[in-house]
């Protein structure tokens, strides 16, 4: 009787250890095809996710949407297993986060793009800039180069050859109008637009200030084949899971493309 009890006890311990091994960090468990948790930032990404959720529900896939108000937490939450996927970031931002923080996450498909625009209150054309005017660009590494490159594409300045994504105003090689370049927190630029002659503004912040690419920007990135698409991201171990292909089908559907075209007036565009 004692031997039998001991055997049962050992079996229970063994089963418990197997369960802990299966559920612990680093698991290669596939994502469910019936229910997933998706992280997004507020605004367009959240709105699009809600439309995707409606499509998925018809096929029996339940999507729980978690909304974040910052750009760092969604990747931490995904890497740690609190999310199954997220959709809110560009490829340069994702690559920087993976390099800096060692996240084991990976892009699986493109979703939308937010073309950056140059906005102004007092001029209607980029050619209206005059010698000594102030211009503003975002001050964070993932967006300052993008803003400076936009002014370069507009013919206002020229960057040093070979500068990379982390370029700042110190990397401006030619500034024929001797423009004063002001580096500001990206979210604060719309409220400071009256203090500068022109500013490169991220689309999400421009939209929050009631500005749109088509109606208000005096120059902007291309709306077709935009070089900074946002991407859908999962843990590296899940990149080939069946549900990922299903979600790509929804995001790239005619229904979602139509919603984006009608809802955002060119400020958010399909990247597929």
N, C-alpha and C positions, 0 to 999 in steps of 0.2 A: 504494500500500500504506500509506504514511504517513497519507494523508487518511482512509482507511478506519479505521485504528487510532484516529486522533483523533476520528472520529465515534462510534466505539464507546465511547471514554472519556467523551465528553460525554453520551452516552445513559445511561451508568451513573451519572454524577453527577446527572443529572436525575431518574432513577428513585429514587436515594437521597434526594434532597431531597423528593420527593413522599411517600416512606415516612415521613420524619421529620415532615413536615407533618401527615400523617394520624394519627400516634401521639402528637403533642405535646399539651401542656396546652391546654384549651379545645376539645378535640375534641367534635364533635356525634355521635360514634359511638353507636349504639343499644346497649342492654344485650342480652346474649345470652339467647335463649329456652331454652338448654340448660344453662347453668352460670352461677351468680352467687355473689358473696361477700357475706354479711350480717353486720353487726356488732350485737351485743346486749350488755347487761350481764348479769352472772351472776344466777341465781335464776329467777324466773318467766318473764322474757323469754327466757332461754336454754331453759327447759323447753318453752315454747310453740313456739319456733323448731324444736326437735327434732321436735315433732309435725308441724309444717308441712313439714319436710324429708321426713318419711315419706310424706306425701300427694303431694308434688311428685315424689318419686322414681318413683312409680308411673306418672307421665305423662312421664318422661324428663327432668325438670328436676333438676339436681344443685345443691344448696345447700351451700356451705361456710360454716360458722358460726364467726365469730371472737368470743370473749368478752372483755369489758373490765371492769376493776374501778374505773373512774372515769367521770365524766360528760362530760369534755371531749374526750378522745382520739377517740371514735367519730365525732364531727362533723368533726374535723380529717382523720381518715383518709378519710372519705367525700368531703369537699371536694377532697382531694389525689389521689383516684383509687385509694386502697388498698382501699376498699370499694365495692361497687355500691349498697348500701343500708344503713340501720340502723333499729333499732326499740328505743327505750328512753326517750324523752323526751316531756314535755308541750309543748303549743303555746307557752306563755309562755317556757319555757326555750329552745326552738328560736328563737323570735323574738328573744330577747335575744342569743343566740349569733350570729345573722345580723347583727344591728345592730352588735354590738361587734367582730366579727371579719371581717365582709364575706363570709361564706360564700355560695356560690351553690348552696344546697340548699333543698329544698321538701318539705313534707308532701304525701302523696298519698292516704292513707286512715287512719282511726282503727283502733286495734287493741284495747287493753284500758285499764282505768282502775284505779288503786290508791287507793281511798278513804282519806283521812287520818282517823285516829281520835284521840280524847282517851282516855288511859289513866291509871289510878291504882292505887296499892297499898292505900290505907287507906279509900277511899270507893267506894261502888257506884253513886253517882248524881252528876251534875254539881251538883245542888243541895246536895251535902255540902260544897262549898267554903265556907270561913269567912273572916271579915275578916283580912287580913294574910297569908293563905296564899301560898305560892310556886307559880307555874305556869311551865312551860317551853315554849318554841317554838323551831323551827329558826332559825339565825342567817343563813342564806344568802338572797339576794334573791328567788330563785324560790319559796321555801317559807315565809319568815317571814310574809308577808302571808296566805298560805293558812292557817297555823296561827292567826294572830290572828283571821282571818275565821271560823274554826271556833269559837273561843271566843265570838265575837260572835253567831254563829248559835245558840249554846247559851244565850245570854242572860246571859253573864257580864260582858261589857264592850261598849263601842261605839267604833267607829273614827270618825275625822273624815270628814265628807262628802267624796266625790270622791277619796279616797286611791287610789293605783294599786298595781300589783304589787310595787313596791319599798318598800312601807310597812314601818316598824319600830315598836317599842313607843312611840316618840316620837309616833306618829300615833294613839295611843289618846286619844279625847276624853272618855270616861266610864269610870270604874273604881270603881263603888260599893262594892266590897268592899276597895278599896285593896290589890289583889293585887300581889305583887312578881313582875314578869315577868322571867324569866331567859332570855337568848338563848344557845343552845348549838349546837355542831356537831351537825347532824342525826343522824349515825351514833352519837353519844355519848349521846343522850337516853335510850335504853332502860336503859343502865347507871346512869344518874343518876336513874331514876324514884323510887327510895327517898328521894332528897334533896328532892323537891318533892311538892306535894299532887296535882298533875295535870300532864300533858304532852301536847302535840300531837306525834304521832310519825308519820313517813312509813311507809307500809305495808311497804315492803321491809325497813326496819330493825325494825319491829315483828315481822314474821314471823321475822326472824333471832333474835329474843329469845323466840320461841315464843308470841307474842301474835297473836290474830286479831280481826278486826272484829266478827264475830257473837258470839264467846264472851267477849271481854275488854274491848272499848271501852265507855266509859260514855257516849260521844257520838261520832258520826261523820258524815262527809259522806254524801250519798246514794249508794247503790250502783247505782241506776238513773238514767240521764242525768247521770252525774257530770260536773261542770263542768271537770274536768282530765283529759281523755282523753290517752293516749299515742298517738303517731302514727308511721306508717311513713314514712321519709324517703329521698329519692333526690336526686341532683344535678338542678338545675332543668332542664337540657337533656334529662333522661331521664324527666320526669314523665308523658309520654304514651306511653312505650314499651309494647309488647305484653306483656312479661313482668311489668310492674307490675300490669296488670289480672289476670293469672294469679295472682300472689301475693295480691292482694286477695281473689280467689275462695277461696283456701286459708284465709287468715286469718279470713274471714267464714263459713266452712263450719260445718255442723251438728256435724261431728266435733270441730273445735277449740272450739266453744262448749261442747260436752258435756265436753271435757277440762278446760276452765277451771272450769266449774261444780263438777265433782267434785274437782278437785285442790286448790283454794285456799279453799274454805269461805267465800266472800264477800269475802275480802281482796283478791282480784283479780277483776274482773268484765268481761265483754265490753262494749266501747264502740261496738258497731255494731248 
